[in-house]
């Protein structure tokens, strides 16, 4: 990130906003006839406020850069908006980290600071990649500890030999809005206090946008991951689609 990029960001940031009111996913009983429920999964640890959202099994390591905008520091509650669709089944439509009680008035895409912003158009987004059907929220400060855990892990497959059992136990303890194998955990890196919530990613593998929410005083009040644009998914217009850059 440099002065040239920051100028590009200033020119493009009004485009990289979410057209949907993501908070409504957590406050409405339904959207366009699709019932919604809210699932509380505990806190995320953000000791430095440098947020990283990644697929924990494929793209999470100490080399990952956090978003250039910093969040408040501390431990903050994480909730999941579950859309309960007859067609899709129970799907995680959005995930929210709540930093304050203020209501969002703007959702601006969270960026790292190295994205190519030339030619960005309305409905474009950068997002993050998912290749293992999972996403997580972490703090950059916790990533060296995550790296050590992976390096010291003695199994053959991190998911099959470690995380699968934790997801299964999560389902047994909290079966509502989870599939039998489990769809979320709130994992603490062994030997640390770092909490890293992990959860199923909407329709699975793909690219998903992340937004910082700002209140009326232009302060960051939340972080939102949008897995499913419910209105777009229900649209009959097959040509209407978001563009993952």
Residue frames relative to the residue before (quaternion, step in Angstrom):
aa qw qx qy qz dx dy dz
X 1.0000 0.0000 0.0000 0.0000 0.00 0.00 0.00
X 0.0576 0.7951 -0.5983 0.0808 3.56 -0.81 1.02
X 0.7474 -0.4032 0.2705 0.4535 3.56 -1.32 0.01
X 0.6342 0.5322 -0.3379 0.4476 3.59 1.02 -0.76
X 0.6617 0.4927 -0.3106 0.4722 3.56 0.95 -0.89
X 0.6440 0.5273 -0.3315 0.4441 3.59 0.93 -0.84
X 0.6314 0.5104 -0.3403 0.4744 3.58 1.05 -0.66
X 0.6240 0.5203 -0.3350 0.4771 3.58 1.03 -0.75
X 0.6361 0.5287 -0.3192 0.4626 3.55 1.04 -0.82
X 0.6461 0.5145 -0.3263 0.4597 3.59 0.90 -0.85
X 0.6827 0.4874 -0.2850 0.4638 3.58 1.04 -0.75
X 0.7729 0.3836 -0.1798 0.4724 3.58 1.06 -0.73
X 0.5197 0.6989 -0.4131 0.2661 3.60 1.12 -0.46
X 0.6111 0.5493 -0.3662 0.4368 3.60 1.11 -0.50
X 0.6345 0.5140 -0.3275 0.4753 3.60 1.26 -0.34
X 0.7265 0.4431 -0.2347 0.4698 3.56 0.98 -0.91
X 0.3920 0.6782 -0.5077 0.3587 3.53 0.61 1.23
X 0.4831 -0.6574 0.4941 0.3005 3.54 -1.18 0.54
X 0.3720 -0.7494 0.4981 0.2277 3.61 -0.72 0.99
X 0.6525 0.5021 -0.3126 0.4737 3.58 1.21 -0.44
X 0.4275 -0.6432 0.5623 0.2955 3.54 -1.25 0.50
X 0.2406 -0.8269 0.4909 0.1319 3.57 0.04 1.28
X 0.5866 0.5753 -0.3844 0.4208 3.60 1.09 -0.53
X 0.5892 0.5858 -0.3717 0.4140 3.58 1.14 -0.57
X 0.5543 0.5949 -0.3931 0.4293 3.60 1.19 -0.43
X 0.7444 0.3988 -0.2009 0.4965 3.57 1.16 -0.63
X 0.7358 0.3972 -0.2254 0.5000 3.59 1.24 -0.21
X 0.6686 0.4886 -0.2973 0.4752 3.60 1.23 -0.30
X 0.4854 -0.6586 0.4932 0.2957 3.55 -1.12 0.67
X 0.7929 -0.0410 0.0298 0.6072 3.56 1.19 -0.53
X 0.1633 -0.7340 0.6456 0.1332 3.52 -1.36 0.34
X 0.8360 -0.0897 -0.0050 0.5414 3.56 -0.64 1.19
X 0.7442 -0.4315 0.2116 0.4638 3.52 0.94 0.95
X 0.5885 0.5532 -0.3776 0.4528 3.59 1.27 0.00
X 0.3729 -0.7496 0.4958 0.2307 3.63 -0.49 1.12
X 0.1644 -0.7815 0.5982 0.0670 3.54 -1.15 0.74
X 0.0438 -0.7578 0.6495 0.0441 3.52 -1.21 0.64
X 0.3258 -0.7352 0.5632 0.1899 3.56 -1.20 0.57
X 0.1622 -0.7887 0.5922 0.0311 3.52 -0.89 1.08
X 0.2056 -0.7794 0.5822 0.1066 3.60 -0.68 1.09
X 0.0786 -0.8383 0.5394 -0.0012 3.59 -0.72 1.07
X 0.6863 -0.4911 0.2901 0.4512 3.61 1.13 0.49
X 0.6745 -0.5327 0.3679 0.3549 3.54 -1.32 -0.21
X 0.2671 -0.6800 0.6444 0.2256 3.49 -1.42 0.24
X 0.3699 -0.7215 0.5435 0.2174 3.56 -1.07 0.78
X 0.0347 0.7871 -0.6125 0.0639 3.56 -0.72 1.12
X 0.0406 -0.8581 0.5115 0.0196 3.61 0.52 1.12
X 0.7518 0.3335 -0.2097 0.5288 3.60 1.12 -0.56
X 0.4202 -0.7078 0.4610 0.3315 3.59 1.22 -0.38
X 0.5422 0.5919 -0.4043 0.4385 3.59 1.30 0.18
X 0.1610 -0.8636 0.4765 0.0345 3.51 0.03 1.40
X 0.0767 -0.7547 0.6509 0.0290 3.51 -1.15 0.85
X 0.0410 -0.7639 0.6438 0.0157 3.58 -0.90 0.97
X 0.1640 0.7946 -0.5549 0.1840 3.55 -0.56 1.20
X 0.5431 -0.4935 0.5391 0.4135 3.49 -1.45 -0.03
X 0.3641 -0.7903 0.4410 0.2198 3.64 -0.40 1.15
X 0.6942 0.4869 -0.2812 0.4493 3.59 1.14 -0.50
X 0.7701 0.3468 -0.1710 0.5074 3.59 1.18 -0.46
X 0.8481 0.2156 -0.0472 0.4817 3.57 0.75 -1.05
X 0.5683 0.5947 -0.3993 0.4050 3.62 1.18 0.27
X 0.3423 0.6958 -0.5838 0.2407 3.57 -0.73 1.11
X 0.7271 -0.4779 0.2943 0.3953 3.53 -1.32 0.15
X 0.6080 0.5670 -0.3535 0.4288 3.59 1.25 -0.19
X 0.5347 0.6522 -0.4014 0.3572 3.58 1.24 -0.24
X 0.3376 -0.7431 0.5463 0.1882 3.54 -0.91 0.95
X 0.4073 -0.6983 0.5244 0.2674 3.60 -0.98 0.77
X 0.6476 -0.4735 0.4055 0.4381 3.55 -1.33 0.07
X 0.5284 -0.6704 0.4165 0.3129 3.56 -0.97 0.83
X 0.6277 0.4500 -0.3355 0.5394 3.59 1.19 -0.37
X 0.2655 -0.7821 0.5437 0.1493 3.59 -0.81 0.94
X 0.3977 -0.7018 0.5493 0.2182 3.51 -1.12 0.82
X 0.6436 -0.4549 0.4027 0.4655 3.59 -1.23 0.03
X 0.4345 -0.6943 0.5140 0.2548 3.57 -1.19 0.57
X 0.5324 0.6231 -0.4628 0.3378 3.55 -1.04 0.78
X 0.5480 -0.5548 0.4886 0.3913 3.53 -1.31 -0.45
X 0.0359 -0.8391 0.5395 -0.0605 3.55 -0.63 1.15
X 0.5300 -0.6637 0.4286 0.3081 3.59 -1.03 0.81
X 0.2084 -0.7592 0.6103 0.0878 3.51 -1.15 0.83
X 0.0136 -0.7900 0.6128 -0.0138 3.57 -0.89 0.96
X 0.2649 -0.7453 0.5960 0.1388 3.53 -1.25 0.60
X 0.2711 -0.7231 0.6116 0.1722 3.55 -1.01 0.87
X 0.1484 -0.8045 0.5742 0.0330 3.56 -0.59 1.21
X 0.1832 -0.7536 0.6209 0.1135 3.57 -0.78 1.01
X 0.2009 -0.7982 0.5645 0.0621 3.54 -0.75 1.14
X 0.0483 0.8458 -0.5176 0.1196 3.51 0.17 1.39
X 0.4858 -0.6438 0.5025 0.3114 3.55 -1.04 0.76
X 0.6898 0.4823 -0.2757 0.4643 3.58 1.05 -0.75
X 0.7854 0.3407 -0.1677 0.4889 3.59 0.85 -0.97
X 0.4173 -0.6380 0.5137 0.3936 3.56 1.13 -0.65
X 0.6768 -0.4376 0.3606 0.4695 3.57 -1.24 -0.30
X 0.0342 0.8127 -0.5760 0.0809 3.57 -0.57 1.19
X 0.4335 -0.6694 0.5346 0.2797 3.55 -1.14 0.68
X 0.2109 -0.8311 0.5085 0.0790 3.56 -0.29 1.30
X 0.7980 -0.0606 0.0756 0.5948 3.58 1.05 -0.73
X 0.1882 -0.7450 0.6293 0.1164 3.51 -1.29 0.50
X 0.1289 -0.8100 0.5720 0.0134 3.55 -0.96 0.94
X 0.1316 -0.7135 0.6795 0.1088 3.51 -1.19 0.76
X 0.2287 -0.8050 0.5388 0.0970 3.56 -0.62 1.15
X 0.1642 -0.8076 0.5633 0.0584 3.55 -0.67 1.17
X 0.7973 -0.0003 0.0063 0.6036 3.60 1.14 -0.53
X 0.5865 -0.5836 0.4338 0.3565 3.56 -1.32 0.10
X 0.4795 0.6767 -0.4395 0.3450 3.59 1.26 -0.05
X 0.4418 -0.6958 0.4991 0.2676 3.56 -1.08 0.75
X 0.4825 -0.6700 0.4767 0.3018 3.61 -0.94 0.82
X 0.1489 -0.7642 0.6194 0.1009 3.54 -1.17 0.69
X 0.7821 0.1314 -0.0727 0.6048 3.59 1.29 -0.25
X 0.1366 -0.7605 0.6309 0.0706 3.54 -1.08 0.86
X 0.0298 -0.8191 0.5715 -0.0395 3.57 -0.41 1.26
X 0.5291 -0.6716 0.4029 0.3266 3.55 -0.80 1.01
X 0.4019 -0.6906 0.5565 0.2277 3.54 -1.07 0.88
X 0.0411 -0.8142 0.5784 -0.0303 3.58 -0.72 1.10
X 0.5224 -0.6476 0.4672 0.2990 3.55 -1.23 0.55
X 0.5227 -0.6424 0.4101 0.3818 3.56 1.00 -0.79
X 0.6986 0.4088 -0.2862 0.5128 3.57 1.26 0.25
X 0.4050 0.7300 -0.4640 0.2962 3.58 1.26 0.22
X 0.4422 -0.6553 0.5403 0.2885 3.56 -1.19 0.59
X 0.1308 -0.8452 0.5174 0.0290 3.55 -0.28 1.28
X 0.4565 0.6829 -0.4595 0.3378 3.58 1.24 0.03
X 0.8442 0.1807 -0.1452 0.4834 3.54 -0.91 0.93
X 0.3390 0.7430 -0.5126 0.2652 3.59 1.20 0.31
X 0.1264 -0.8026 0.5823 0.0288 3.54 -0.92 0.99
X 0.6894 -0.4582 0.3608 0.4297 3.52 -1.30 0.29
X 0.8007 0.2371 -0.2484 0.4909 3.56 -1.02 0.97
X 0.4980 0.6034 -0.4576 0.4225 3.63 1.22 0.08
X 0.0812 0.7640 -0.6400 -0.0113 3.53 -1.25 0.43
X 0.4556 -0.6859 0.5044 0.2599 3.56 -1.26 0.46
X 0.0483 -0.8707 0.4884 0.0325 3.57 0.83 -0.94
X 0.4160 -0.6547 0.5580 0.2948 3.52 -1.35 -0.42
X 0.4784 -0.6905 0.4771 0.2582 3.54 -1.19 0.63
X 0.1159 -0.7504 0.6464 0.0747 3.53 -1.19 0.71
X 0.0451 -0.8109 0.5834 -0.0059 3.56 -0.80 1.06
X 0.7449 0.3596 -0.2145 0.5195 3.60 1.22 -0.22
X 0.5958 -0.6241 0.3496 0.3651 3.57 1.19 0.43
X 0.6977 0.4247 -0.2608 0.5147 3.58 1.27 0.17
X 0.1021 -0.7500 0.6473 0.0899 3.53 -1.31 0.45
X 0.0807 -0.7853 0.6107 0.0621 3.54 -1.28 0.32
X 0.2810 -0.7065 0.6190 0.1967 3.52 -1.37 0.29
X 0.0680 0.8012 -0.5869 0.0952 3.56 -0.80 1.05
X 0.4170 -0.6491 0.5656 0.2914 3.52 -1.38 0.12
X 0.5800 -0.6040 0.4127 0.3583 3.58 -1.01 0.79
X 0.6087 0.5742 -0.3555 0.4164 3.58 1.07 -0.66
X 0.6798 0.5068 -0.2880 0.4451 3.59 1.11 -0.64
X 0.5426 0.6832 -0.3914 0.2927 3.61 1.15 -0.46
X 0.6139 0.5199 -0.3830 0.4540 3.68 0.94 -0.57
X 0.6413 0.5051 -0.3279 0.4755 3.60 1.03 -0.71
X 0.6178 0.5232 -0.3404 0.4782 3.58 1.09 -0.69
X 0.6327 0.5296 -0.3284 0.4596 3.59 0.96 -0.82
X 0.6569 0.5041 -0.3186 0.4614 3.59 0.91 -0.86
X 0.6304 0.5318 -0.3398 0.4520 3.57 0.98 -0.81
X 0.6723 0.4929 -0.2990 0.4644 3.60 0.89 -0.93
X 0.6679 0.5102 -0.3080 0.4458 3.60 0.92 -0.87
X 0.7244 0.4268 -0.2380 0.4862 3.59 1.06 -0.74
X 0.4780 0.6743 -0.4366 0.3551 3.58 1.28 -0.16
X 0.2814 -0.8153 0.4926 0.1160 3.57 -0.75 1.06
X 0.5564 0.6236 -0.3969 0.3795 3.61 1.21 -0.09
X 0.6048 -0.5706 0.4235 0.3595 3.54 -1.36 0.08
X 0.8021 0.1161 -0.0218 0.5853 3.56 1.03 -0.80
X 0.4596 -0.7322 0.4288 0.2623 3.56 -0.54 1.21
X 0.6946 0.4482 -0.2950 0.4792 3.59 0.93 -0.79
X 0.7195 0.4676 -0.2735 0.4346 3.58 0.62 -1.14
X 0.7772 0.3793 -0.1811 0.4684 3.57 0.91 -0.93
X 0.7858 0.2567 -0.1697 0.5365 3.59 1.20 -0.06
X 0.7935 0.3603 -0.2097 0.4433 3.58 0.36 -1.21
X 0.5721 0.6140 -0.3957 0.3729 3.63 1.02 -0.67
X 0.6571 0.5068 -0.3112 0.4631 3.58 0.97 -0.80
X 0.6475 0.5093 -0.3240 0.4652 3.59 1.00 -0.74
X 0.6464 0.4976 -0.3203 0.4816 3.59 0.99 -0.76
X 0.6347 0.5237 -0.3356 0.4585 3.59 0.98 -0.77
X 0.6651 0.4911 -0.3033 0.4738 3.59 0.96 -0.83
X 0.6012 0.5475 -0.3598 0.4575 3.58 1.10 -0.63
X 0.6460 0.5052 -0.3213 0.4735 3.58 0.97 -0.81
X 0.6572 0.5151 -0.3199 0.4477 3.59 0.90 -0.86
X 0.7128 0.4437 -0.2586 0.4777 3.59 0.99 -0.79
X 0.7997 0.1141 -0.0166 0.5892 3.59 1.06 -0.81
X 0.0481 -0.8714 0.4873 0.0291 3.62 0.48 1.15
X 0.5487 0.6237 -0.4150 0.3712 3.60 1.12 -0.45
X 0.8652 0.0676 -0.0841 0.4897 3.54 -1.02 0.94
X 0.6170 0.4520 -0.3924 0.5109 3.54 1.06 0.86
X 0.4399 -0.6322 0.5578 0.3093 3.52 -1.24 0.51
X 0.7307 -0.4802 0.2576 0.4113 3.56 -1.22 0.45
X 0.6995 0.4652 -0.2831 0.4627 3.60 1.00 -0.69
X 0.5619 -0.6043 0.3797 0.4183 3.56 1.31 -0.19
X 0.1556 -0.8152 0.5560 0.0459 3.56 -0.96 0.91
X 0.8048 0.1071 -0.1025 0.5748 3.60 1.19 -0.06
X 0.0143 -0.7433 0.6672 0.0462 3.50 -1.33 0.47
X 0.2217 -0.6971 0.6466 0.2165 3.55 -1.31 0.27
X 0.0911 -0.8584 0.5041 -0.0282 3.50 0.01 1.42
X 0.1940 -0.7400 0.6325 0.1211 3.53 -1.05 0.85
X 0.4594 -0.6716 0.4980 0.2998 3.59 -0.74 1.02
X 0.4956 -0.6834 0.4355 0.3126 3.62 -0.64 1.04
X 0.8108 0.2456 -0.2119 0.4872 3.53 -0.98 0.94
X 0.7160 0.3584 -0.2357 0.5508 3.58 1.32 0.13
X 0.4602 -0.6367 0.5253 0.3271 3.54 -1.37 -0.14
X 0.4448 0.7157 -0.4425 0.3070 3.59 1.26 0.14
X 0.1541 -0.7792 0.6041 0.0649 3.56 -0.68 1.15
X 0.0408 -0.7835 0.6195 -0.0261 3.54 -0.87 1.09
X 0.2118 -0.7800 0.5741 0.1310 3.64 -0.26 1.17
X 0.0916 -0.7687 0.6323 0.0298 3.55 -1.08 0.89
X 0.0427 0.8153 -0.5696 0.0947 3.57 -0.99 0.83
X 0.6132 -0.5491 0.4270 0.3744 3.53 -1.28 0.51
X 0.3594 -0.7716 0.5011 0.1559 3.54 -1.06 0.84
X 0.8095 -0.3522 0.2015 0.4244 3.54 -0.08 1.33
X 0.8041 -0.1521 0.1641 0.5508 3.56 -0.45 -1.26
X 0.7082 -0.4513 0.2668 0.4729 3.60 1.20 0.28
X 0.8306 -0.1720 0.1415 0.5104 3.56 -1.07 -0.80
X 0.4071 0.6889 -0.5286 0.2833 3.56 -1.15 0.66
X 0.5274 -0.6010 0.4823 0.3580 3.52 -1.26 -0.47
X 0.0691 -0.8229 0.5633 -0.0258 3.56 -0.85 1.02
X 0.3992 -0.7311 0.4988 0.2394 3.60 -0.95 0.83
X 0.1971 -0.7341 0.6397 0.1138 3.52 -1.31 0.58
X 0.1043 -0.8145 0.5705 0.0156 3.58 -0.94 0.92
X 0.2921 -0.6648 0.6496 0.2251 3.50 -1.25 0.63
X 0.2612 -0.7563 0.5824 0.1434 3.55 -0.93 0.94
X 0.1726 -0.7831 0.5938 0.0665 3.55 -1.02 0.93
X 0.3725 -0.7188 0.5412 0.2272 3.55 -1.05 0.78
X 0.7464 -0.4232 0.2729 0.4351 3.56 -1.28 -0.01
X 0.6733 0.4514 -0.2922 0.5074 3.58 1.28 -0.26
X 0.5060 -0.6826 0.3850 0.3602 3.57 1.33 0.36
X 0.4782 0.6290 -0.4637 0.4008 3.56 1.06 0.77
X 0.5115 -0.6347 0.4802 0.3238 3.57 -1.07 0.76
X 0.0689 -0.8236 0.5630 -0.0050 3.56 -0.66 1.13
X 0.8183 0.0132 -0.0057 0.5746 3.60 1.20 -0.16
X 0.2374 -0.7089 0.6374 0.1865 3.50 -1.40 0.17
X 0.0726 -0.8184 0.5699 -0.0097 3.58 -0.81 1.02
X 0.1704 -0.7251 0.6574 0.1138 3.53 -1.10 0.82
X 0.1619 -0.7845 0.5911 0.0942 3.58 -0.77 0.99
X 0.1588 -0.8005 0.5752 0.0568 3.54 -0.50 1.22
X 0.8011 0.0921 -0.0207 0.5910 3.56 1.01 -0.83
X 0.2340 -0.7063 0.6525 0.1440 3.52 -0.91 1.01
X 0.3100 -0.8121 0.4582 0.1857 3.55 0.01 1.30
X 0.6681 0.4970 -0.3164 0.4545 3.57 0.87 -0.88
X 0.6643 0.4935 -0.3080 0.4694 3.58 0.94 -0.84
X 0.6555 0.5262 -0.3169 0.4394 3.57 0.95 -0.86
X 0.7134 0.4284 -0.2503 0.4948 3.57 1.12 -0.62
X 0.4689 0.7009 -0.4365 0.3133 3.57 1.26 -0.15
X 0.4063 -0.7054 0.5308 0.2358 3.54 -1.11 0.72
X 0.5754 0.5850 -0.3703 0.4354 3.55 1.29 -0.19
X 0.2619 -0.8120 0.5026 0.1396 3.57 -0.15 1.26
X 0.6387 0.5386 -0.3359 0.4348 3.59 1.16 -0.39
X 0.5996 0.5549 -0.3603 0.4503 3.57 1.25 -0.34
X 0.2499 0.7674 -0.5520 0.2094 3.56 -0.64 1.11
X 0.4655 -0.6397 0.5246 0.3144 3.56 -1.17 0.58
X 0.3115 -0.7402 0.5691 0.1768 3.56 -1.16 0.64
X 0.2187 -0.7659 0.5961 0.1013 3.53 -0.60 1.22
X 0.3266 -0.7842 0.4987 0.1722 3.58 -0.46 1.24
